[in-house]
């Protein structure tokens, strides 16, 4: 039975307990279908770091009746794409395809979820691919610094290791490891299916009932281990980079925190995509110290991270750090933002959200994640209310909470 929470999305629960979030876009030539699973690198155990990501890769390497080549071409033959990605708390497998190919898309995704074999020869080939991915990532300090920062911030915690894992652990993964991971986590009660396209609810649910009815339920009860409390750090590592790549950040409340919307707005004020963000004006526009400076708020089930990144010449790193700290403290003290500026910041943020919502692929992926963790996706009016309710005092309090922060620089 459909549960219409807002004008964009409808929700269904299939007979096996799988939840579906559906967005109908009449007249659209392309559609998106897939699943988001509540399992990521956080669920791995020592010695198996990187397994969630490895399974995501090797899902496509053969089922009981399809070879890797057959899987590769199944959607591409009609102009579609098959994609997947892994994060710390979830994995998503999905396809973008011409709208008339819904049955083909659903049948293929179901085959991957239900019948993947993880053949040893294919695993060995993909092991080399992932090892190259690990090495290439380390060659990009502007990317690696974020994972290294998380490793330090969450040292000793389940969040504190790289999603890609290590080459040592990678070398030990077996077909049985992959099958056990799939059986444990890829179950109807631990995932959300999503669809965005012109097909109506009845057609989509009938298609999924036909192809995904055999998906088992596992009765999952997620229990998050207690987070470690680590002291602030100020660390530099020499990686031979021609620039200094720095992340400054602090742990915050998570995706259920009452301050989560204020933290997101604060990140936008400090270092959002607009050229008028406080840090961009201070570090780039006024002083020419950086090409890129950005702030972001990452949310997990039991905590979050506010992080600020910049890349600069080695001799400018300390000055940039001081300027970043100065801007954070000015917001915390209410010196750089007043009610008028806050109202303008809200208007800008909501406008950015409207533009972002025009990307149907990213919108349905975000809505699926929200449904996985919150039971539904917030509608536009609800988000507007949340942003409108943010007070100046709340922004100052959030800024104050990140004044005592940690720093990692890769030189």
C-alpha positions as CSV (number, residue, x, y, z in Angstrom):
1,X,0.0,0.0,0.0
2,X,1.4,3.4,-1.0
3,X,2.1,5.9,1.7
4,X,2.3,9.4,0.2
5,X,4.4,11.6,2.4
6,X,4.9,14.4,0.0
7,X,4.3,15.4,-3.6
8,X,7.6,14.0,-4.9
9,X,7.8,10.5,-3.4
10,X,5.6,7.5,-2.7
11,X,6.5,4.6,-0.4
12,X,5.7,0.9,-0.7
13,X,6.6,-2.2,1.3
14,X,6.8,-5.3,-0.8
15,X,5.6,-8.7,0.4
16,X,9.1,-9.7,1.6
17,X,9.5,-6.4,3.6
18,X,11.7,-4.6,1.1
19,X,10.8,-0.8,1.1
20,X,10.6,1.1,-2.1
21,X,10.8,4.8,-2.6
22,X,9.2,5.9,-5.9
23,X,9.3,9.2,-7.7
24,X,7.3,9.5,-10.9
25,X,8.6,11.9,-13.5
26,X,6.2,11.8,-16.4
27,X,7.8,12.3,-19.8
28,X,11.3,11.6,-18.6
29,X,13.4,9.7,-21.2
30,X,15.7,8.2,-18.6
31,X,15.0,6.3,-15.4
32,X,17.0,5.2,-12.3
33,X,16.6,2.0,-10.3
34,X,18.7,0.4,-7.6
35,X,19.1,-0.4,-4.0
36,X,20.9,1.2,-1.0
37,X,22.1,-1.3,1.6
38,X,22.8,-0.4,5.2
39,X,26.3,-1.9,5.2
40,X,29.6,-0.2,4.6
41,X,33.2,0.0,5.8
42,X,32.1,0.6,9.4
43,X,30.6,-2.9,9.5
44,X,33.9,-4.6,8.7
45,X,36.1,-6.3,11.3
46,X,39.9,-6.1,11.6
47,X,41.6,-8.2,8.9
48,X,38.6,-7.6,6.6
49,X,39.0,-3.8,6.1
50,X,37.9,-3.0,2.5
51,X,35.6,-6.0,2.2
52,X,32.4,-3.9,1.7
53,X,34.0,-2.0,-1.2
54,X,35.5,-5.2,-2.7
55,X,32.1,-6.9,-2.7
56,X,30.6,-3.9,-4.4
57,X,33.2,-4.3,-7.1
58,X,32.9,-8.1,-7.5
59,X,29.1,-8.2,-7.5
60,X,29.5,-7.6,-11.2
61,X,31.9,-10.5,-11.9
62,X,29.4,-13.3,-12.5
63,X,26.1,-14.8,-11.4
64,X,24.8,-18.3,-11.8
65,X,23.8,-17.7,-15.4
66,X,25.7,-14.6,-16.4
67,X,29.4,-14.0,-17.0
68,X,31.1,-10.8,-16.1
69,X,31.0,-9.8,-19.8
70,X,27.3,-10.5,-20.0
71,X,26.7,-8.3,-16.9
72,X,28.8,-5.5,-18.3
73,X,26.9,-5.4,-21.5
74,X,23.4,-6.0,-20.2
75,X,22.6,-2.3,-19.6
76,X,25.2,-0.8,-21.9
77,X,23.7,-2.6,-24.9
78,X,20.6,-0.4,-24.6
79,X,22.6,2.8,-23.7
80,X,22.3,2.4,-19.9
81,X,24.9,2.3,-17.2
82,X,25.5,0.1,-14.2
83,X,27.0,1.8,-11.1
84,X,27.8,1.2,-7.5
85,X,29.6,3.0,-4.6
86,X,30.5,2.3,-1.0
87,X,30.6,4.7,2.0
88,X,31.2,4.2,5.7
89,X,27.6,3.1,6.5
90,X,26.0,2.1,3.2
91,X,26.5,0.6,-0.3
92,X,24.5,1.5,-3.3
93,X,24.0,-0.5,-6.5
94,X,22.0,1.1,-9.3
95,X,21.5,1.6,-13.0
96,X,20.6,4.5,-15.2
97,X,18.7,3.4,-18.3
98,X,16.3,4.4,-21.1
99,X,12.9,4.5,-19.4
100,X,11.4,1.7,-21.4
101,X,14.0,-0.8,-20.0
102,X,12.7,-1.0,-16.4
103,X,12.2,-4.8,-16.6
104,X,15.7,-5.3,-17.9
105,X,17.2,-3.1,-15.2
106,X,15.2,-4.7,-12.3
107,X,16.0,-8.2,-13.5
108,X,19.7,-7.5,-13.7
109,X,20.0,-5.9,-10.3
110,X,18.0,-8.8,-8.8
111,X,20.3,-11.3,-10.4
112,X,23.3,-9.5,-8.9
113,X,21.7,-9.4,-5.4
114,X,20.5,-13.0,-5.4
115,X,22.9,-15.0,-7.6
116,X,26.4,-13.5,-7.5
117,X,29.0,-16.3,-7.4
118,X,32.3,-14.3,-6.9
119,X,34.4,-16.7,-9.0
120,X,38.0,-16.9,-7.8
121,X,39.6,-16.0,-11.1
122,X,37.5,-12.9,-11.4
123,X,38.2,-12.0,-7.8
124,X,42.0,-12.1,-8.5
125,X,41.7,-9.8,-11.5
126,X,39.5,-7.4,-9.5
127,X,41.9,-7.5,-6.6
128,X,44.6,-6.0,-8.9
129,X,42.1,-3.3,-10.0
130,X,41.3,-2.3,-6.4
131,X,45.0,-2.4,-5.5
132,X,45.7,0.1,-8.3
133,X,42.8,2.2,-7.0
134,X,44.4,2.3,-3.5
135,X,47.7,3.3,-5.0
136,X,46.3,5.9,-7.3
137,X,44.3,7.4,-4.4
138,X,47.5,7.7,-2.3
139,X,49.0,9.7,-5.3
140,X,46.3,12.3,-4.8
141,X,47.0,14.0,-1.4
142,X,44.1,16.4,-1.9
143,X,41.8,13.3,-1.6
144,X,43.9,11.1,0.7
145,X,44.0,13.8,3.4
146,X,40.3,13.3,4.2
147,X,40.7,9.6,4.9
148,X,43.9,10.2,6.8
149,X,42.1,12.8,8.9
150,X,39.2,10.4,9.7
151,X,41.7,7.7,10.6
152,X,43.2,10.0,13.2
153,X,39.9,11.5,14.4
154,X,38.3,8.1,14.8
155,X,41.4,6.1,15.8
156,X,40.3,3.0,17.5
157,X,36.7,3.3,16.3
158,X,34.8,1.5,13.5
159,X,34.7,4.7,11.5
160,X,38.5,5.0,11.6
161,X,39.7,3.1,8.5
162,X,39.8,3.8,4.8
163,X,36.8,2.5,2.8
164,X,39.2,1.0,0.2
165,X,41.0,-1.0,2.9
166,X,44.6,-2.1,2.7
167,X,46.4,-4.2,0.2
168,X,47.3,-6.8,2.9
169,X,43.6,-7.4,3.7
170,X,42.7,-7.2,0.1
171,X,45.1,-10.1,-0.7
172,X,43.2,-12.4,1.7
173,X,39.6,-11.9,0.5
174,X,38.0,-15.1,-0.7
175,X,34.9,-16.0,-2.6
176,X,33.4,-17.3,0.7
177,X,34.2,-13.9,2.4
178,X,32.2,-12.1,-0.3
179,X,29.3,-14.6,-0.3
180,X,29.0,-14.3,3.5
181,X,29.0,-10.5,3.4
182,X,26.3,-10.6,0.8
183,X,24.2,-13.1,2.7
184,X,24.6,-11.2,6.0
185,X,23.8,-7.6,4.8
186,X,22.1,-7.7,1.4
187,X,18.7,-8.6,2.7
188,X,15.2,-7.1,2.2
189,X,15.0,-5.7,5.8
190,X,18.4,-4.0,5.5
191,X,18.0,-2.1,2.2
192,X,15.8,0.3,0.4
193,X,14.9,0.0,-3.3
194,X,14.4,3.2,-5.3
195,X,13.0,4.2,-8.7
196,X,12.8,7.6,-10.5
197,X,11.3,7.7,-13.9
198,X,8.0,7.8,-15.8
199,X,6.6,4.4,-14.8
200,X,3.7,4.5,-12.3
201,X,3.7,2.9,-8.9
202,X,1.7,-0.1,-9.9
203,X,4.0,-1.0,-12.7
204,X,7.2,-0.6,-10.6
205,X,5.9,-2.6,-7.6
206,X,4.7,-5.4,-9.9
207,X,8.1,-5.5,-11.6
208,X,9.9,-5.7,-8.3
209,X,7.6,-8.3,-6.8
210,X,8.3,-10.4,-9.8
211,X,12.1,-10.1,-9.6
212,X,12.9,-9.5,-5.9
213,X,10.4,-11.7,-4.2
214,X,13.2,-14.3,-3.3
215,X,15.3,-11.6,-1.5
216,X,15.5,-12.9,2.1
217,X,15.0,-11.0,5.3
218,X,17.7,-11.2,7.9
219,X,16.2,-9.7,11.0
220,X,19.0,-7.2,11.4
221,X,19.6,-5.3,14.6
222,X,22.3,-2.7,14.0
223,X,24.3,-1.9,17.2
224,X,26.8,0.8,16.9
225,X,29.9,0.3,19.1
226,X,30.8,3.1,21.5
227,X,32.8,5.9,19.8
228,X,36.3,6.5,21.1
229,X,37.0,10.0,22.4
230,X,40.4,11.0,21.0
231,X,42.1,14.3,21.9
232,X,42.6,17.0,19.3
233,X,45.7,16.6,17.1
234,X,47.9,18.9,15.0
235,X,49.8,16.6,12.6
236,X,51.9,17.0,9.5
237,X,53.0,14.2,7.2
238,X,55.6,14.6,4.4
239,X,54.3,12.9,1.2
240,X,56.4,14.8,-1.3
241,X,53.5,17.0,-2.5
242,X,54.2,20.3,-4.3
243,X,51.5,21.8,-2.1
244,X,50.3,21.6,1.4
245,X,46.9,19.8,1.7
246,X,45.2,20.5,5.0
247,X,42.0,19.4,6.7
248,X,40.8,21.1,9.8
249,X,37.8,19.6,11.6
250,X,36.0,18.4,14.6
251,X,33.5,15.8,15.6
252,X,29.8,17.0,15.7
253,X,26.4,15.5,16.2
254,X,25.2,12.9,13.7
255,X,22.2,12.5,11.4
256,X,19.7,12.5,14.2
257,X,21.2,15.6,16.0
258,X,18.8,18.6,16.3
259,X,21.7,20.7,15.1
260,X,22.3,18.8,11.9
261,X,20.6,21.5,9.7
262,X,22.4,24.3,11.4
263,X,25.7,22.5,10.9
264,X,24.9,22.1,7.2
265,X,24.1,25.8,6.9
266,X,27.2,26.7,8.9
267,X,29.4,24.7,6.5
268,X,27.8,26.5,3.6
269,X,28.4,29.9,5.2
270,X,32.1,29.1,6.0
271,X,33.1,27.3,2.8
272,X,30.2,26.3,0.6
273,X,30.2,26.3,-3.2
274,X,29.5,30.1,-3.4
275,X,32.4,32.4,-4.1
276,X,31.0,34.6,-1.3
277,X,31.7,32.0,1.4
278,X,33.6,33.5,4.3
279,X,36.7,31.4,3.8
280,X,36.8,31.8,0.1
281,X,36.6,35.6,0.5
282,X,39.3,35.6,3.2
283,X,41.8,33.1,1.8
284,X,41.3,33.4,-2.0
285,X,39.6,36.6,-3.0
286,X,41.4,39.0,-0.6
287,X,44.8,37.3,-0.2
288,X,45.2,34.9,-3.1
289,X,46.5,32.2,-0.8
290,X,44.5,29.2,-2.1
291,X,42.8,28.0,-5.3
292,X,40.4,25.8,-3.3
293,X,38.9,26.1,0.2
294,X,35.8,24.3,1.1
295,X,33.8,23.2,4.2
296,X,31.5,20.2,4.5
297,X,29.4,18.4,7.1
298,X,29.4,14.6,7.0
299,X,26.7,12.8,9.1
300,X,26.8,9.3,10.4
301,X,24.3,7.5,12.6
302,X,25.9,8.4,15.9
303,X,28.2,11.4,15.1
304,X,29.3,13.7,12.4
305,X,32.3,15.6,11.2
306,X,32.6,19.2,10.2
307,X,35.7,19.5,8.0
308,X,37.5,22.4,6.2
309,X,39.9,21.7,3.4
310,X,42.4,24.0,1.6
311,X,45.5,23.5,-0.6
312,X,48.2,26.1,-0.5
313,X,51.9,26.7,-0.9
314,X,53.9,25.2,1.9
315,X,55.0,28.6,3.3
316,X,51.4,29.8,3.4
317,X,50.0,26.9,5.4
318,X,50.3,28.4,8.9
319,X,48.8,31.7,7.7
320,X,45.9,29.9,6.2
321,X,45.3,27.9,9.4
322,X,45.2,31.1,11.4
323,X,42.8,32.8,9.0
324,X,40.5,29.7,9.1
325,X,40.5,29.7,12.9
326,X,39.8,33.4,12.9
327,X,36.7,33.1,10.7
328,X,35.4,30.2,12.9
329,X,35.9,32.2,16.1
330,X,34.3,35.3,14.5
331,X,31.1,33.4,13.7
332,X,31.1,31.8,17.2
333,X,31.3,35.2,18.7
334,X,28.6,36.7,16.5
335,X,31.0,39.1,15.0
336,X,30.9,38.2,11.3
337,X,27.2,37.3,11.0
338,X,24.1,39.1,12.1
339,X,20.4,38.3,11.5
340,X,20.4,40.1,8.1
341,X,23.4,38.1,6.9
342,X,21.9,34.9,8.3
343,X,18.7,35.5,6.3
344,X,20.7,36.0,3.2
345,X,22.7,32.8,3.9
346,X,19.4,30.8,4.3
347,X,18.1,32.2,1.0
348,X,21.3,31.3,-0.8
349,X,21.3,27.8,0.7
350,X,17.7,27.1,-0.2
351,X,18.4,28.3,-3.8
352,X,21.3,25.9,-4.1
353,X,19.1,23.1,-2.9
354,X,16.5,23.9,-5.5
355,X,19.1,23.8,-8.3
356,X,20.6,20.6,-6.9
357,X,17.2,18.9,-6.9
358,X,17.1,19.3,-10.7
359,X,19.7,16.5,-10.9
360,X,17.3,13.6,-10.7
361,X,20.0,11.0,-10.3
362,X,21.5,12.7,-7.2
363,X,18.1,13.5,-5.8
364,X,16.8,9.9,-5.8
365,X,20.1,8.6,-4.4
366,X,19.9,11.1,-1.6
367,X,16.2,10.3,-1.0
368,X,17.0,6.6,-0.8
369,X,19.7,7.2,1.8
370,X,17.3,9.4,3.8
371,X,14.7,6.6,3.6
372,X,17.2,4.0,4.8
373,X,18.1,5.9,7.9
374,X,15.0,8.1,8.6
375,X,12.2,6.1,7.0
376,X,11.4,8.7,4.4
377,X,12.9,11.7,2.6
378,X,12.1,15.2,3.7
379,X,10.0,17.2,1.2
380,X,10.9,20.7,0.0
381,X,8.5,22.5,2.3
382,X,9.8,20.5,5.3
383,X,13.4,21.4,4.4
384,X,12.4,25.1,4.1
385,X,10.9,25.0,7.5
386,X,14.0,23.4,9.0
387,X,16.3,26.0,7.5
388,X,13.9,28.9,8.4
389,X,13.9,27.7,12.1
390,X,17.7,28.0,12.4
391,X,18.5,30.9,14.8
392,X,21.5,33.1,15.0
393,X,22.3,31.7,18.4
394,X,22.3,28.1,17.0
395,X,24.8,29.0,14.3
396,X,27.0,30.7,16.9
397,X,26.8,27.7,19.2
398,X,27.6,25.3,16.3
399,X,30.6,27.4,15.4
400,X,31.8,27.5,19.0
401,X,31.6,23.7,19.1
402,X,34.2,23.4,16.3
403,X,36.5,26.1,17.6
404,X,38.6,23.4,19.4
405,X,39.5,21.4,16.3
406,X,42.1,19.1,14.9
407,X,44.4,19.5,11.9
408,X,46.2,17.2,9.4
409,X,48.5,18.5,6.7
410,X,50.1,16.4,4.0
411,X,53.1,18.2,2.6
